[in-house]
Amino acid sequence: MFKKLHLLLSIIILFFLTACQTEMKDFTPEFIKKIPHLFDSNSSDNNLSNSKDSFIKEERVNNSEIPDIYGIYNLIEGSYGYGVEGRRKKVKIEESTIVIEKLSDTEFGFYYVTKLKDSLVNRYFGGFTYKDGKFYQKVIDNYPNPKTTLRDNIKLTKKGNLLRLTVDSIDEERTILWGRSREVTPSLKKILEEERESYKTLYKKVLFPKLTI
C-alpha cells in the first residue's frame, strides 16, 4: 500500500514539474523596450542595427565619407538640462522635429523645435559643417556683416536611421535622439513653418543666397 502511494505521489510531482517547465518556456517578459517604428521601410539603412543602446555608445570615427544626415527626423527621446554645470536640472523633451537640408558637400542647414512639459517650446536654426571626420556647428557672428565661426560644442552622430545630437554650453545641455521620418510631427507643423522662415532669412540667405527660394 505504501509503495503504491509513493508511486502515485511521484507521478503527480513529475507531472507538476513538467507543466511548470513548459509554462516557463512560453513566458515572454512584457517590459522589453522597443524603439518606435519611425523609419522609412524602403531605406537602405534598415539592415543596420537600430538599437538605441548601441547607437548611444557609438564613437565618432574619422573618415572621408560624409554621413547623409539630411531629411526629416522625429523625436524618440530627449532631455533638456539647464543651470550651472554640475547642478543642472533636467526635464524631458516631449516632442521634437528637426529638418536638415544639404547645402553643399560639407554644409548642412537645419531648423528644429522642441516642446517640453507645460507646452514650453524652444526653437533653433543654423548650420552644420563636416570637417576632419566630425560635425561642427556653424555660427554667424557680427550680424548683419556675416562672419562665420565653427564651434565644437556639439556631438552629432548618425547610425542607420537614427540621429543623435548633444549641445553643451555653459548654462544648458540638450541631448536628443531622433528617428528619420517622412513627415514632421503634426502638432509642431505650424511652429516649424515659422522657424523655417527664420532659418531661410537669417541663416541660409546670408550664407547661401543662390540656394534660397
N, C-alpha and C positions, 0 to 999 in steps of 0.2 A: 504493500500500500504506500509505504514511504517512498519507494523508488518511483512508482507511477506519479506521485505528487511532485517529486523533484523533477522528473522529466517534463511534466506539464508546465511547471514554472520556468524551466529552461527555454522551452519553446516560446512562451509568452514574452520573456525577456529578449530573446533573439529577434522576434517579430518587432518589438518596440524599438530596438536599436537600429534595425534595418529601415524602419519608417522614418526615424529621426535623420539618418544619413541622407535619405532621399530628399527630405524636406530641406536640409542644409544645402544640398547641391543646387536646388531650384531657387534658392534665396538670392535676390538681387538688391543691393542697397539702393534706397531711394534718394540718397543725398549725393549721387555722383554729379559733379559740376560739369556743365557743358557751356561752350561759347555759343551765343546766338548765331543763327544761320543768316548772316548779313551779307554774304559774299556772292558774287556772280557765279552761277553754276557753270558757265562756259569758260571761265578764266583758266589760263594755262598754269596758274599758280596753285590750283586746287590740289595738286599732287603733293605740295609741300605740307609739312606739319602745321596745323593751325592751333596747336596747344598754347594756351595763354602763358603757362609757366615757362615753357621752353623759349617763348618769344621774349619774355621779360629778362631772361638770363643771357640773351644774345649779346655778344660784344661787337663793337664796331670794328670792322676789318678793313685795312687799306687795300683798295683795288681800283682798277681803272674803269670798271663798269658802273655806270650811274644808275641807281635804283629808279624804277618808273613809278614815282610817288604820285604823279598827277591823277586826279579823279575826285570822286565824292566818297567821303568816309563818315560813318555814323558811330556814335558812342557805343563802346562795350562797357568800359568802366573808367572812372577818373576821379581825381581828388584835387582840391584847391587848398593850399596852405598859406596862411598869412600871419604876419607878426615877425618879431625878431627871431633870427635864425637860432635854433636850439629851443625856442619856446613858441613855436608856431602852432596855431590852431588849424586843424584840417577839417574840411567839410566835403561831403560827397557831391560830385557833379551829377546832376540828374539827367540832363540831356545835352547833346553837343553834336554839331556837324562841322566838318572842315571841307572846303573846296580848294583844290590845288590845281593850277594850270601851268603848263610848261611854256616858258618864255624864250628859252634858248637851250643849248645843250647842257648847260650847267646852272641855269637860273630858273627858279620856280616862284610864282606868285601865289599867295594864299589869303584866304579870309575864313574866319570861323567864329562860332558863337558857342558859349557855354551857359547853361542855365543851372543855378544852384537852388537849394530849397528856398521857400518863400518867394519863388519866381524871380530871384535876382539874376539878371542877365549881364554877362560880360562879352565884349566884342573885341576882336583882334584882326589885324590885317598886316601884310608886309611881304617879305620875300625870303627864300632860302637859296643859298649858294653852295654848290657842291665843289669842294676843293680838298685835295690831299686825302681822299678816301672818306670824307665825312661832310656833314652839312653844317653850315654856319647860318646865323640869322643876319640878313642884310638890312641895315638900318639907314634911313635918310637923316642926315644931320644938317643943321643950318638952313632949314626950310624957310623961304621958298628957293634959296640958292642951293640946289641939290649937291650934296656931298655925301658919299656913302661910306660906311664902315662895316666890317664883318665882326660879329660878336660870337664868342664861343660859349655863350650862356645856355645853349640848348643841346639836347641829345635827341636826334631824330633817327629812328631806325625802322626799317620795313622788312617784314618776312611774310612771304605769301601775300595774302590779302589783309594783313594786319599792319597797322601803322601806329607807332608809339612815339609820343613827344613829351619831353620833360623840359620845362623852362624854369631856370633857377636864378633868382635875383636876391638882392639884399633883404627885401621885406615880403617876398612871396615866392611860391613854388606851385607850378601846375604840372601834373602828370596825367596824361590822357592816353587811353588805348582805344583806337577806332578800328572799325572793320569796313572794308570797301563796299559800297552800295551803289545802286543805280539812281536812287532818288534821295533827296535831303529829308531830314526829319520833318514831317508835315507841320508840326506845331512851331517850328523855327523858320519856316519858309519866308515869311514876311520880313523878319528881322535880318535874315541872311541876304535878302534882296537889297535892303538898306545898306548893309555892310559892304556888299559888292560895289555899290556906287561910291562909297568912301574909298575902297581899295583902288578902284579904277582912277578916281580923281587925284588922290593924294599919293599913290604909290606907282601904279602902272603907267599912268600918263606922264609922270615926271621922269621915269627911267626908261620906259619903252613906249614912247609916243606913237611910233609907227604901228604898234600892235594893238593900240587902244581903239575899240569900236564904239 
